[in-house]
Every structure is written in C-alpha cells, then in structure tokens.
Amino acid sequence: MFANAEIGIDLGTANLLIYSKNKGIVFNEPSVVAIDTRTRKVLAVGNEAKEMIGKTPANITSIRPLKDGVIADYEVTSQMLNVMLKKVSKRLGMSMRKPNVIVCAPTGSTSVERRAIDNAIKDYGAKQVHIIEEPVAAAVGAGLPVDEPVSNVVVDIGGGTSEVAIISFGGVVSANSIRTGGDHMDLAIIQHVRKNYNVLIGERTAENIKMEIGYALIDHDTLQMEIRGRDLVTGLPKTVTLNSKEIQEALREPLESILEAVRSTLENCPPELSGDIVDHGIMLTGGGALLKGMKEWLQGEIDVPVHVAENPLECVAIGTGKSLYLIHKLQKAAK
C-alpha cells in the first residue's frame, strides 16, 4: 500500500513513454504541448496537441519542448510531465505520490542537460531519479544480455538523436551519439519537395511520406504517393505525386551520417569484442528502425548481421522499466 510507485520514463524527442513496474507501458503519446502564448498555460498534451500542429490560431502554439533528445524548454517540459503523470495515475487508479523514477538521457548529453531532466522530474515530486544512458535502456528493452561480458551493439535511431553504443558488462564501452534522427529525415523530405516542386508541406505530411514510401538506400519497386501542400509560386493549394526513388535520394544524407556513426563506433571497439559482434550482430531500435529496408541496407554496408528489436518504438521505455531491477548492477558498473 505505502510502497512508492516505480516508473520508467522515456523522454523522447518525438514520443514520451511511461512504463510502470506492474502494468508495463501505461502511456505512449507524442511529446508535444499546446500552449496559450498569453497565459503560458498548457492546453493540451500528447495526441491532442499533435493533432493541432500547424493548425492553431495565433494565440495557441504547439511546441515540442524536447529537442535532440534533451530539454529545450524547461518550464514547458516540467508542466508536460505533470499533466502526463497525472493522466497515468488516473489510468492506473492509484496515486503516483513520490515515485522512484528512472529516465534515460542521450549518451552525449552534458551534465547541465542531465540536471535539467533531473530537476524537471523532481519538480513533480519524485523521490529518487536515476538517469541511465539511452542505449543501455534500449539494449535492456530489446532483451540483450547487458550484464554479461559479451558485446551488445545497439543502434537506436530516435526522433532527435541516433545513438550507437557497444555495451558490455552493464556499461558502455564505446558510444557515439549524433543529432540526426527521424526529424532530420522529415526535414530532408520537406526541403526536397520545396526545391523540386516549389511546394511547401508540413512536418506531419513529411512524416507520413517517410512512413509510406520512405526507403533506405536499397533497390526496391517504386511506390507512388499523392501529397498536398502550398504552391510557393501561386500561394494556392496544390497536389503533387512523389515516388519512392526520389524520397530515397532525399534521405541519403541523414542515413549516411547514421552509417558513419555506426562505423566510427565499431572502429573504436576493443578487438576482443569485435569477434562477438560478428557472432551476435547489431540490434536496431527506435522509430528509425522501422524505415523500409533499413536492416538490409545496414547489413550490406557493414557486413555484420543486423536484427530489428521486437517493438523498436517501445524498447527504451521497456528498458527503463526493466532497469528498475537491474539498477543496482548498472550502478555498480557505473561506480
């Protein structure tokens, strides 16, 4: 009855997931907040706020308070967490007073960024906050044997960052975090459509294009898709047909920078562990793992078996939750 609730939070740039020890994932919504600019009051969070992106009147803006995996707008993030945790406690039908929380931060985040995450959650009234590294959480969530001395390679392609890490014995051996992720792919698509068709499209349309006809750099049958946007010349709405080959070209740059990160991480790997990598391969997690052909393309480029986690979007959150049990081991390794 009086035991503190234990929850794991995946503070993603695109989605915020909350994992409860007993119920599994209890909350999975976009990390978007709709704010009244005059009063600075939060009007909606999650799915409701995402529906509003780019469709709001002048005094309401939809913002994503997390940029590149870290907190960009501190006050709004802490309000968003408040609202979301209240929603969760309603759903669970139990009070979330003074929970023990595990959150993950990107590997490359500075101590200032980590303190911001720590404070935002303590503002809600959390009793203890443990911060673990995102790739470790992703590896735990994907079911890899993190606490054994074998190498586990995780490539976590999120919304704002992509992280590549080699994990062994509960700690990170070599890691690389780049600020390129799903959002940058969307931007590349927006720029491509703007440059080649003189049509302006929104972020949500770009994301839909990526999900429908986006391909990693492999051969495939061409798919087509109709999209609507604003013609930059006439200023009127216009429909254009895109095909998957041109979108593939638009995605080339972000994809190659992710590949570069994977390569440089593997280059810094101790030779003992390199042998393991050839046997065990690489685990892909995060929303970017769902891009069509991602697995085949990476496998062809680095000659190492590549696996996609069971549910890549929820890996990190499940990992933060499971780390509640592993935390003592992980902390020993960290000390």
Buried (B, 14 or more C-beta within 10 A) or exposed (E): EEEBBBBBBBBBBBBBBBBBBEBEBBBBBBBBBBBEEEEEEBBBBBEBBBBBBEEBEEEBBBBBBBBBBBBBBBBBBBBBBBBBBEBBBEEBEBEBEEBBBBBBBBBBBEEEBBEBBBBBBBBBEBEBBBBBBBBBBBBBBBBBEBBEEBBBBBBBBBBBBBBBBBBBBBBBBBBBBBBBBBBBBBBBBBEBBBEEBBBBBBBBBBBBBBEBBBBBBBEBEEBEBEBEBBBEEEEEEBEBEBEBBBBBEBBEEBBEBBBBBBEEBBEEBEEEBBEBBEEBBBBBBBBBBBBBBBBBBBBEBBEBBBBBBEBBBBBBBBBBBBBBEBBEBBEEBBE
